[in-house]
């Protein structure tokens, strides 16, 4: 230190040296205080149900569920907390269930959880330490301060992966997503679109030290979804033999939510009894009709609820034939509205359009189509539309449900009511729209013709020159607006 100070005196004034020393001392004090304040005892901890460290011993190609406890300090309260598991080796997946803490932990200061660990056959053997991480907010009930966690370690899992004496290896690749945009345009020219993953495709490669016949299988998928391994039988060798997994109506989630995630098992088994396993988390996305032969396409769910607007439904189908067939022709058409077991023509307030009414279903190729429903000035209620389906050489009629809610008006309705709003048969006539409630623009967007738009008392209807939208103005302003080119009369 004397040498440093002597050198400083040669280059700086006494005042400069004093200021420098003060800064050094202050910074040293600040660093010490910062490090001291960052050492905080974690009031949240994950352990085994016996209070011991968490451990798991798993063979390649197996899974395990571990019971654990999350303990919260007595003087703390959870505002929100989300758990994840990190430091995972390749081909290992793990999560906690539940992954969000409930209010129960604030009452009992302890909550049970289950840790799921999936180990593929491709995983390297050895010893690993997995970290249970927490992100969220904890309140100190004594001081009133909040502790913000951002992927802080709540506990660890000592994982030992043991070898599975198999001569087969299997690798499932990352998903290739096939997406399609579905767009609908309402009567006023507004377009709304929805992007949908129609199906996912995974590469699958099987390796064997010896040339051997293999059969590829997957566990059962949820109802309304479809998965196929193509081909299901291969001859594996040391260079690797390839297949692919195609699935629709389900997809691999980017993040696992235990409430909606299922685990699918992919297995490759040889004729001599050797077997390897991979695990694939999946979530249900879209209902899909699976046709093994000519049969009706289910129009599941319902379109709505909405009124005076445009809605649409997207429906999926895949042809997975039991017999040798490469394609199946499909033609769809709208028959009308079902009323008391009869099919009647669509009323003026209901328009139903099928985006691609005719198409060919190619074997094992998922296909999605859109049905758009326009409901200008429609009465609220539940309706059923009949759709004719020509599938191959057979013909079917399927029902599609539409739910229309009551319109929302600006202001009070007072004594004006929509006719037939509570009648038993809303199809008998169209509703009367209370013109003193909705603005002219709302009337226009609801499907009312411009010439039929009604203004409030003592107001005159005009069209704005810039967009041809209707507006109601005071009579004394009409001439001035028209002369300036801002408006025009009907």
N, C-alpha and C positions, 0 to 999 in steps of 0.2 A: 504493500500500500504506500509506504513513503516514497518508493521509486516512482510510482504512478503519479502521486501528488506533485513531486518535484518536476516531472516532465510537464504536467499540466501548467505549473507556474511559468514555465518558459514560453507557453503559447497563449495563455489566457490571462485576463485581468483577474484580480482578487474577487470581484463581483461575479464574474462568469464562473469561477471555480466554486464559489459558495452556492450558486444556483444549481450547478451540476450535481454537487454532493447532496443537496436537498432532494433533487429529483430521484437520485439513485436510492436514497434512504426511503423515500415515499413509495417508489415502485416495489422495493423489496418488501415493505410492510403490506402493500396491496396484494402482492402475489401470495404472501403467507396467509392473509385473511381469506383470499379467494379459495385457496386449496383447503383451508380449514373449514370454510362454510360448505364446500361441496361434499364433504364426508357426512352423508346423511344415512341414518339407520333406516333400512327398507321396512316399512310397516306391513308389507304384503309378502307372503311366502307360499310357495307350492312345495309340498312334501308328500310322502306316501301316507296312507291312512294310519300308519303306526308312528308317524313322525320321523321316519328314517329317510335317507336319500333315495331317490327314485332310481331303479335299476331295471334293465330288461335284457334278456338273452334270447336271441331269435336266430333261427336258421334261415339261410337264403331262400326266398320264395315263400315266406310265411308272414303272418301278421300277428299283432298282439294288442290287447286292450288292458291298460293299467289304471287301476283305481287310485285316485289321489285326492288330497285335500288342499284347499286354498284358505290360508289363515290370515285374518286381518287383525291388527293391533286394536286393543280395547278403546283407545282414545282417538280412533280414526273412523272416517266414513268414506265410502266409495261414491264418487259422483258418476263416473263411468269408467269402464276398464275393458280392454280388449286384449286377448292373449293369442300369441302365435308361437311357433316353435322354429328356431333357427339353428344354424350350424349343421344342417342336414347333409350327410354324404350323398353322392350321386345315386339315383335310383331308390332313394328312401323318401317316403312321405309321412308326415305326422301332423296332428292337430289335437286341440283340446275340445271337449264337448261337455258343457257349452263353452263357446269361445268368448262370450260376453257375460260378465258377472251380473247376477240379479240383485234385487234389494234384500234378499235373504241374508247375504253376508253382512249387511249393516245391522241386522237384528241378532244373528247368532255368532257373528264374527268368524264363521267358518262355512265353507261351501264345498260340496263334493263335486268332483269333475272326473271325466274319463279321458285318458290319453290314448289315442289310436296311432299305432306305428305300422306302416306297410313297408316290407323289405322285398324288393324284386330279386329274382334269381341272379340278375346281373350285378348286384351290389357287391363291392369288395368286402371281404371278411376283415375283421379287426375290431378294435375298441374305439368308441367315439363318445364324445360328450355333447349332448344336445342342450340347447339353452331355451328355457321357457321365458318368453319376453312379454312384458306388459306395457300397454300404452293407454293413458287416460289420466284422470284427475282424482287425487285423494285429499280429503279435507282433514286437517288437524283440529279436533274439537276443542282442544285446550287453548291453542293460540288463535284459532280462526284462520290460519294460513292454509294455502293450497299447495300441494306437491304435484307437479306436473311430470308424469312419466312418459318417456319417449323411447320405447324399446329397451326398457330397463330389465335386467335379469331378475326374475322372480324365483327361479329354481333351475336345477339341472337334472338331466337324465343320463345315466351311464349306460350306454348301449353297447352290447357285445353281439356282433354278427358272426355266426358260426357257418362253416362250409356245408353245403348240401352236395353230397357225392354224386352229382349228375354229370354226365358226359355231354349234356345239351346246354346251349346258351340261347337266350331269346332277347331281342332288343325291340322295344316298341318306340317308334319315333315321335316327334312332336306333331300336333295336329295341323293339317292344312285345311283352313276354313274356306268354305264356298258360300259367299254371301250374294244376296239379291235385294235390290231396292223395289219396294212396292209403293206406288204413288197413286193418289186419287185427287181428282179436281172437282170442286163443288160447282154449282150452277153459276156462281159469280166469278169464276176464274181463279180462285185461290187453290193452291196445290199443297197437299200434305203428304209426306213420305215416311216410310218406316223401313229400316234396314234389318234384314233377317238372315241369320246363319242357317242356310237350308240343309247343309250337311257338313260333317267333318270327315276327313280321311287321314288315316295313320299308316305309315309304313311299318311292316313287321318282318323281322329277319331272324331266322333260326339257324344256329350253327351246331354241328355235331362232329365229334372226332371220327366217328365211323359213318358211312353212308347208311341211312336208316329211313324208313317210312314214318311220317309224322302226321298226326291229326290235330288240328287247331280248333279250340273251343272257347266260347265266352259264356259267362253266367247270364241268367235271364235278365232282360232289361225291363224297365217299367212299362206298364200298359200304355198304349198310344205312342210308343217309340219303337225304333227299329235299329238293328245292328246286324251286319253280315261280315264274315271273314272270307275273303276270296283269294285263292282257293282254300278250301277247308282241309285238303289233304296235299301234302308236299313230300318231297324226298330231300332230307337235310344232309348236308355234308360240311366239310371243314371250311369251304369257301362261303357258305351261307346261302340259304334259300329264302326267297322273298314272297311275301303275301301282303295284303292290305286289309285294313279294317275300315268299313264305311258305316257311319251311324247318323241317324236323323231323328229329330224329336228329342234328342238329348245332346249334350255337349260337355266337354271337359272344362270346368270352371277355372278362371285365372286365379281365384282365391277360394279356398274351401269354406263353405258355411255348413256346419254340421247339421243344421236344421233341415236343409234341403238336399244335401249331398248323399248319394249312394256310392258304394264302391263296387266296381265290376271287376271280375277276375278273368284274365286272359291266360289260357294254358296251352302248352304244346306237349303232347304225349306221344311217345314212340311205341312201336309195336312190342318192344321188349319190356315195357313197363316204366321206362325212364320218363321223367316229367319236369317241366320248369313252369314258373308262374310269374306273371306281372299283374300289377294292380292299376286300375284306371278309375279315378273319381269322376262321377258324372252328375249332372243336374238335368231335370226335366225342363224342356223349353216349350215345345209346340206339339199339340196333338197331331198325330199322323195316322192315316188309314193304311193298313198293310193288306194288299190284295194278293192272294195266292192263286186266284182264278177270277174270272169276271164276277164282280160283286159290287154293291153300292159304296160310294165314297161318303163317309160320315161327315156331316157338317156340324161338328160339335161346338158347344158354347153358344153364345148369342152375340148379335151385333147391337151396340148401344151401351148405355142409354144416352140419347141425345135427341134434340128436336130442332126443326128448322135448320138442319145442317147436313153434313155428309159424314158418314162413317163407313168403315169397311172391315171385313174379316179376311184373314189369310188362312187357307186350308191346305194341308199337305197330304200326299199320297205316294206310295211306292209300290211297284209291282215286283213281287218276289215269287215267281211261279213255281208250283210243285211239279209241273211238267215242262217239257222242252218248248219254250216259247220265248221269243226275243222282244216282242212289243205287244201293247194292248191299246187299241184306239179308244178315245174318250170324246164324247160330245155332251155338253151341258147346256141347258136352256131354262129360262124362267117361265113357269106355267101360269102363276098368278098367286093370289092371296087365298088362304084357307079360311072359310067362314062357315061354321056349323057343318063341318065335314064335306063342304063343297069347295071347289076351286073357282074363284071369281076373278075377273080381270083386275089388274092393279089399279087402285084409285089414282086420281091426278096428283095427290100429294106424296105418292110413293113411286120411286124409280129404282129398279134393281138392275145392276149391270155386272156381267161376268167378264173379267179382263181378257181371258183367253178361253173361249167356250169350247174350242176343239184343239186337242193335242194328242200325242202318242206317248204312252208310258213305256219307256225302255226298261228292260229288266234290270233290277237293282240300282235304278237311278231315281232318287227322290225328286218329286216334282211338287211345286207350290203354285197356287193360283189365288187370285183376289176377287172377292165379290164386293162391289161398292153399292151402298144404299144412300140415296138422296131423299130427304124427307122435308120438303118445303111446306110450311104451314100444316104440319101433321098433327092430328089429335094424339094426346098422350095415351099410352096403352101398350099391351103386349100383342104382337102379331106373329103370324107364321106364314112364310112364303114357301110355295112348293117349287122344287127344282127337279126337272127331269134329267136323268142321267142315262145316257147310252154308253154302256161299258162293253166293249167287244160286240158280241151279237145279242147281248141281253139289255133289257131296259128296266130302270128303277125310278121311283119317285121318292125323294128325301125332303125332309122339312128343315127349314132354316128359321131360327127364332130371331125376332127383332123386338127390342124394348125401347120405347120412346118415353122420356120423362116429361113432366110438365114444364112449360116455358118459364123462364125467369124474367120478370118485368122490372123496369126501372120505375120506382115510385109505388104508391099504394093503388090497389085495384078498386077500392071503394065498392060501388054497387055493381060494377061491370064484372061479369063472369064469362068464362069460355063455355059456350054451349056444348053440351054432351060430355063435359069433363068428368062427371060422375055417372053417366048413363051406362046401362048394361051393354049397349052396343055402340061403341065409338065409331063404327064404320058407317053408320046411317047417314051422316052428313058431316061437312067440314066445320071446324070451329070458327066462331066469329072473333076476330082479333080486336081487342079493345084499343082503338086508335088513339085514345087520349092517354094511353099509358106508355107505349113504346115510342122512341124517337123515330123520325123518318128513316134514318139510316138502318136502325134495327128492323123496322118493317121491311125495308128493301132486302136486307140480308136474310130475313126469315122466309123470303120467297114471294112476298107480295109484289105484284106488278106495280111499276112506278105510277101508272095512271090511277091505281086504286089506293095509293098511300093517302092517308088522311092527316091533316094538321090540326093542332089544337085551335080552339075558337079564336078568331081574330088574327089568324096567321095564314099566309099564302104559300103554296108549294112551288118551288123552283128547282132547277137542276144547276149544280155548280159546273161551270165551263171546264174546269181543269180535269175533272174525273167523271162527270155526268152522274155524280151521286146526288140524291134528293136532299133538300133542306127546306125548312119552314122559316119564313121571315115575316116581319111586319109589312103590311101592304105599302106603307109610306116609303119603304126602302127598295121596293121591287124595281121601280123605274131607274133609280140611280145605279143599282147593281147591273141591270141589263145594259144600260148605256155605257158603262165602263168595261163591259165584256166579261164581268166576273160571274154572271149567271145568265140563264136563258129560261124562258117560259115553256111550258108544255104545249 
